[in-house]
């Protein structure tokens, strides 16, 4: 079975008009994941996520399968609100924890206390190397 390529500079939909493919390429998430952040952490589902590192209470690193071109990518993190409990706040760990190969997140509850939480979800936008 021969594999082929489809090349296009513009995508066109019969009723919605056309779209430059660069908007699709540049606007698509280059990595995302959903993981369990309690007990033994584990990926539930992901794209471009090689592994997770548990650095202790509420301190997690996401390690990319394919690195980014630089560390100027954007990432967002959120979580499920467990059993109607008070919401968690997700934040990056520090500037030194964001490299072309990984980034870190921490979870705090509404009172500012670090706490592990189930159902952490991240999305990353940027240029792959």
C-alpha positions in Angstrom: 0.0 0.0 0.0 1.5 3.3 -1.1 1.3 6.3 1.2 0.7 9.7 -0.3 0.6 13.3 0.7 -2.1 15.9 0.5 -0.7 19.4 0.0 -2.9 22.5 0.2 -2.4 26.2 0.9 -6.1 26.7 1.5 -8.9 24.5 2.8 -12.3 25.1 1.4 -15.7 24.0 2.8 -18.7 24.0 0.5 -20.8 26.3 2.6 -18.3 28.0 5.1 -15.8 29.4 2.7 -12.0 29.0 2.8 -9.3 29.1 5.4 -5.5 29.5 4.9 -3.8 26.3 6.2 -1.4 28.4 8.2 -4.2 29.3 10.6 -4.9 25.6 11.1 -1.2 24.8 11.6 -0.4 27.8 13.9 -3.7 27.6 15.8 -3.7 23.9 16.6 -2.6 22.7 20.0 0.9 21.0 19.7 0.5 19.2 23.0 -2.2 18.4 25.5 -2.9 16.0 28.3 -5.4 14.9 31.0 -3.9 13.1 34.0 -4.7 11.9 37.5 -2.7 14.0 39.9 -3.5 12.0 43.1 -1.7 9.0 44.4 0.4 7.4 41.6 0.0 10.0 38.8 -0.9 8.6 35.4 -1.8 9.9 32.0 -5.5 9.4 30.9 -5.0 10.7 27.4 -2.6 13.0 25.6 -0.9 14.3 22.5 2.9 14.9 22.4 3.3 14.0 26.1 6.1 11.5 26.7 5.8 11.3 30.4 4.9 13.0 33.7 7.1 13.7 36.7 5.7 13.9 40.2 8.0 16.3 42.1 6.0 16.1 45.3 2.8 17.6 46.7 1.0 19.3 43.8 4.1 19.8 41.7 4.1 18.1 38.3 6.2 18.3 35.1 4.9 17.4 31.6 7.7 16.1 29.4 7.1 16.4 25.7 7.7 13.7 23.1 8.7 16.3 20.5 10.4 19.5 21.8 9.3 23.0 21.0 11.4 25.4 18.9 11.9 27.7 22.0 10.4 28.2 25.4 8.1 31.0 24.3 5.1 28.7 23.9 1.9 29.2 25.8 0.3 26.7 28.1 -2.9 26.6 30.0 -3.8 24.3 32.9 -7.1 23.5 34.5 -8.7 20.7 36.5 -12.0 19.0 37.3 -13.8 20.3 40.4 -13.8 17.2 42.5 -17.1 16.2 44.1 -18.3 19.8 44.3 -15.3 20.8 46.4 -13.8 24.2 46.4 -12.1 25.0 43.1 -8.4 24.5 42.5 -6.0 27.1 41.1 -3.5 25.9 38.5 -0.3 27.8 37.9 3.1 27.4 36.3 5.8 26.4 38.8 8.6 28.8 37.8 10.4 30.3 34.8 13.2 27.7 35.2 10.7 24.9 35.0 9.6 25.8 31.5 12.0 24.6 28.8 11.7 23.4 25.2 11.2 19.8 26.5 8.9 20.3 29.5 6.9 22.6 31.8 5.6 22.3 35.3 2.3 23.1 37.0 1.2 23.4 40.7 -2.3 23.1 42.2 -3.6 25.2 45.0 -7.0 25.2 46.6 -9.0 28.4 47.1 -7.3 29.0 50.5 -3.8 29.0 48.9 -2.8 25.6 50.2 -1.0 23.2 47.7 -2.9 20.1 47.2 -3.0 17.2 44.7 -6.1 17.0 42.6 -7.6 14.5 40.2 -8.2 15.3 36.5 -5.5 17.9 35.6 -5.7 19.1 32.0 -3.2 21.1 30.1 -3.0 22.5 26.5 0.1 23.9 24.8 0.3 26.2 21.8 3.6 27.1 20.1 6.1 26.1 17.4 7.6 22.6 17.4 11.3 22.2 16.7 
